[in-house]
Amino acid sequence: MGKKEILKTNSYKHQWARHVARKTLQDDLATARALVKDATSRIDNLPITLDGKESVTKLLTKTKEFTGLGFVLPEEGKLKIGIVGAGVGGLFTAMVLDWLNERVQGLDIDYDIIEAAGEERLGGRLYTHKFSEKEHDYYDVGAMRFPNNEIMTRTFQLFKLLGLEPGKGGLIPYYLPDEDDKVCPSYFNDVNCVGYIWNREGLEDPFRINTGLSKKDEIPEEYVVVPKARIVLIGVRLLKKDPAKLVSASLYDFIKDTIEKFDNSRDEIENGESQGDGEQGTKLWKHLMKADNMSVHQFLSSTDNGPDMTRGPGYNYNTIEWLETVTYGTGWYDQALSECVLDELDFATPEQEEGKPKRNFWYCVDGGGQRIARLMAEKVKKPVQLNSQVVAINANVSKRRDPNTYVPMTLDIKRTNPGSKQADVRKEDYFAVLNSTTLPALQRMNLKDAGLLWGTKQAIRSLGYGASCKVAIKFSTPWWQIEPFNINKGGLSRTDLPVRVCVYPSYNISEIEEHWDPKGSSVLLCSYTWGQDAQRLGSLISPDTPDNEEQLKGVLLHNLALLHANEKMSYDELMVLLDKQYETHHAWDWYRDQNMSGAFAYFGPGQFSNMWEEIIKPNAFGQLYMIGEAASSHHAWIVGALESVIRAIYVMFEGLNSNDPNYEAYTEVMNLLSQAPQEQQEGELPSGLPFYPLPEEMPKRQDSTERGAPQTNDPAVKDKPLTYPAAIASLSLIESYFELVYSAQAA
Ligand SMILES: Cc1cc2nc3c(=O)[nH]c(=O)nc-3n(C[C@H](O)[C@H](O)[C@H](O)COP(=O)(O)OP(=O)(O)OC[C@H]3O[C@@H](n4cnc5c(N)ncnc54)[C@H](O)[C@@H]3O)c2cc1C
């Protein structure tokens, strides 16, 4: 890609998420009308007549005698919130609520943060395993690296607020590839190469990938099968090109096409030719739907995808396998194209400007990522209730006869004494529950009376989660940092062996440590796996790691020796060295972590456009919200968890405001959360607070609303459409009443 061709990744990603949210709100509106119609046809004392064209406001006007306006508090401005989970999402919720409490008069928010795990696992997927309390004796089992790109702004604002500044003891550079591209090995098809090989003169199939394949199955010398492609692939010799860059290039055409379609649709709306459902708007939606229903594999193998979808590059099976093997986990490309593209964009590292000093874009936390959670827990006003598992959520549906009285959500909380292991269950009432657990962890609670809508139940059960394992070995010296390896500035190596990816630490390296000790013990993240590779390695991981893991240890040392053997140190010599220097190890399978059952959301084809809305919308009469990384479009990043929190709190206040538009505190909260972001200086670490603005992925207006036209968040105002957040809050109320109360009555 030339310099001018850099895509505005941020706008693309958010436009897509916003578009999906807006379109699916219209589907929800249709569902709500159908629910009302169905209930009224079967219940005599529900005299509601619909013409099937009602807007959200109109539908609410027609139904409010039976639903009220929802969001009824025991006292104006007084909220008690149950926050389930103390990962970054749960802890951030408490920080936002503290911040609002301090600033807004007339607001009295109380909350509990309820966490199933004990002190050692505060932070959820912010998890650092410490082999001892010695300074660098750790590795990050969960989140470990943070790119300073536009999408991650809120993450860095949070770091700043927590006092994590660049420098030792704070944020230190994370070296994603090895800095000089000279020392990290790669090992595929039993061929070992060292350093970045893809720019080498005379390079021909370095890993002999085409050996033994018939002409038809070979990765072709040149791809010229896409005559109309704008991508830089024409004539590219695939076995000479960095596979990671090739994947980006392969998706480039699709992303560019999507942006063009967004622009055309926007122009159509701005020219007054349509409100989003004109010719260009329809083209855009068809394109997005096709893309979302395709797997990455399908797209890469496709050529002509019809008039609504970008042509694919037409790769053969082996080419796609090769790209997947070198860049992601086995089976990863069976997931949705949309998910892969969104992930690709989250990883986007801004290009270095020519002639200017090299800037750092990737960071990690010195001391480990779990420090983020510990600093957050120190900052929040109320202590986390540890060893406390939410085992049931109850929306008290049977008490909702009078829609204008306060009905709480009730949580059953099982507290286990970590010493005696004795447990007791207590009930606690809250106005609203913000659940930050993974969807699998939520699914196993007793949700029978949780007030969940059918679509949300489906989403909780079916949304895809990726598998991931990490294994670190503590060696008696940092052998990889010294002769003959010299891998002393981070980086990673890749292989098709079971360990798949070996990550060299960016901490405890001679580059940044004044007293770096070449003879001291050191930790190497020797295997980071995803997808099927993680499932397979996970079968060797025991719950009492490192015990009962002889087979795993054998595989790790053997793979490390194969990967690192070179002309100066043979495989056999390395096996002796590694065996001698091995002190202990630690292995983690995120699918077998009982409080997770999955590493991060990774949606399958069709799930983003069909199911995402189901977890971002409120349930249980507007009193239950799904937050956390799955409930955002930034899956597998902590920024996703942060954005989901702002969305949920904002929507909840829209609901409160709908019920009580004259209570100023609610409007003030909405103003605070939606204020303009602080201007950022390019290249510097972001400044400002992480509590605003609203996430860009959340629409501000409904699909049928003209851009710039006046809107309201008060459903009593009849001549203006409701804002998107107010509409979603109102719809949740209507759907809850008619799906959970009246349909049940009619059944
Ligand atoms: C292997 C791996 C690598 C990653 N790498 C990065 C990275 O480099 N950079 C990045 O930004 N992000 C990364 N991520 C993603 C990031 O870690 C997550 O997006 C983020 O930490 C999720 O936070 P959360 O609050 O949504 O969920 P969680 O952290 O999962 O928090 C949910 C909490 O709920 C608790 N819980 C579960 N059930 C119950 C219950 N019944 N009652 C009470 N509590 C319960 C859990 O114990 C947990 O503490 C990575 C994740 C993984 C797994």
The ligand as a Tripos MOL2 file, in Angstrom:
@<TRIPOS>MOLECULE
LIG
   53    58     1     0     0
SMALL
NO_CHARGES

@<TRIPOS>ATOM
      1 C1         -4.9370  -14.5510   26.0170 C.3       1 LIG1
      2 C2         -5.4660  -13.1630   25.9470 C.ar      1 LIG1
      3 C3         -4.6900  -12.1390   25.4350 C.ar      1 LIG1
      4 C4         -5.1710  -10.8500   25.3580 C.ar      1 LIG1
      5 N1         -4.3600   -9.8450   24.8990 N.ar      1 LIG1
      6 C5         -4.7810   -8.5650   24.9370 C.ar      1 LIG1
      7 C6         -3.8960   -7.5050   24.6510 C.ar      1 LIG1
      8 O1         -2.7270   -7.7560   24.3820 O.2       1 LIG1
      9 N2         -4.3590   -6.2240   24.7010 N.ar      1 LIG1
     10 C7         -5.6490   -5.9410   25.0500 C.ar      1 LIG1
     11 O2         -6.0350   -4.7560   25.0870 O.2       1 LIG1
     12 N3         -6.5040   -6.9310   25.3650 N.ar      1 LIG1
     13 C8         -6.0990   -8.2270   25.3180 C.ar      1 LIG1
     14 N4         -6.9430   -9.2480   25.6600 N.ar      1 LIG1
     15 C9         -8.3520   -8.9320   25.9080 C.3       1 LIG1
     16 C10        -8.5810   -8.3560   27.2800 C.3       1 LIG1
     17 O3         -7.8720   -9.0750   28.2270 O.3       1 LIG1
     18 C11       -10.0750   -8.4390   27.5600 C.3       1 LIG1
     19 O4        -10.7800   -7.8350   26.4970 O.3       1 LIG1
     20 C12       -10.4790   -7.7230   28.8370 C.3       1 LIG1
     21 O5         -9.5730   -7.9480   29.8710 O.3       1 LIG1
     22 C13       -11.8710   -8.2320   29.1980 C.3       1 LIG1
     23 O6        -12.3540   -7.5710   30.3260 O.3       1 LIG1
     24 P1        -13.8460   -7.8200   30.7990 P.3       1 LIG1
     25 O7        -14.0500   -6.9810   31.9850 O.co2     1 LIG1
     26 O8        -14.7330   -7.6910   29.6400 O.co2     1 LIG1
     27 O9        -13.9240   -9.3690   31.1760 O.3       1 LIG1
     28 P2        -13.1400  -10.2310   32.2430 P.3       1 LIG1
     29 O10       -11.7640   -9.7160   32.4000 O.co2     1 LIG1
     30 O11       -13.3000  -11.6480   31.8160 O.co2     1 LIG1
     31 O12       -13.9170   -9.9750   33.5970 O.3       1 LIG1
     32 C14       -15.0490  -10.6840   33.9510 C.3       1 LIG1
     33 C15       -14.9610  -11.0540   35.4150 C.3       1 LIG1
     34 O13       -16.1580  -11.7180   35.7960 O.3       1 LIG1
     35 C16       -15.8390  -12.7040   36.7630 C.3       1 LIG1
     36 N5        -16.9280  -13.6590   36.8370 N.ar      1 LIG1
     37 C17       -17.2270  -14.6980   36.0080 C.ar      1 LIG1
     38 N6        -18.3560  -15.3230   36.4240 N.ar      1 LIG1
     39 C18       -18.7800  -14.6590   37.5240 C.ar      1 LIG1
     40 C19       -19.9050  -14.8150   38.3950 C.ar      1 LIG1
     41 N7        -20.8100  -15.7690   38.1980 N.pl3     1 LIG1
     42 N8        -20.0430  -13.9820   39.4450 N.ar      1 LIG1
     43 C20       -19.1310  -12.9830   39.6590 C.ar      1 LIG1
     44 N9        -18.0520  -12.7970   38.8610 N.ar      1 LIG1
     45 C21       -17.8800  -13.6080   37.8050 C.ar      1 LIG1
     46 C22       -14.5420  -13.2860   36.2330 C.3       1 LIG1
     47 O14       -13.8240  -13.9590   37.2500 O.3       1 LIG1
     48 C23       -13.8290  -12.0220   35.7380 C.3       1 LIG1
     49 O15       -13.0190  -11.4660   36.7280 O.3       1 LIG1
     50 C24        -6.4790  -10.5570   25.7800 C.ar      1 LIG1
     51 C25        -7.2740  -11.5740   26.3190 C.ar      1 LIG1
     52 C26        -6.7750  -12.8620   26.4040 C.ar      1 LIG1
     53 C27        -7.6160  -13.9480   27.0040 C.3       1 LIG1
@<TRIPOS>BOND
     1     1     2 1
     2     2     3 ar
     3     2    52 ar
     4     3     4 ar
     5     4     5 ar
     6     4    50 ar
     7     5     6 ar
     8     6     7 ar
     9     6    13 1
    10     7     8 2
    11     7     9 ar
    12     9    10 ar
    13    10    11 2
    14    10    12 ar
    15    12    13 ar
    16    13    14 ar
    17    14    15 1
    18    14    50 ar
    19    15    16 1
    20    16    17 1
    21    16    18 1
    22    18    19 1
    23    18    20 1
    24    20    21 1
    25    20    22 1
    26    22    23 1
    27    23    24 1
    28    24    25 2
    29    24    26 1
    30    24    27 1
    31    27    28 1
    32    28    29 2
    33    28    30 1
    34    28    31 1
    35    31    32 1
    36    32    33 1
    37    33    34 1
    38    33    48 1
    39    34    35 1
    40    35    36 1
    41    35    46 1
    42    36    37 ar
    43    36    45 ar
    44    37    38 ar
    45    38    39 ar
    46    39    40 ar
    47    39    45 ar
    48    40    41 1
    49    40    42 ar
    50    42    43 ar
    51    43    44 ar
    52    44    45 ar
    53    46    47 1
    54    46    48 1
    55    48    49 1
    56    50    51 ar
    57    51    52 ar
    58    52    53 1
@<TRIPOS>SUBSTRUCTURE
     1 LIG1         1 GROUP 0 **** ****
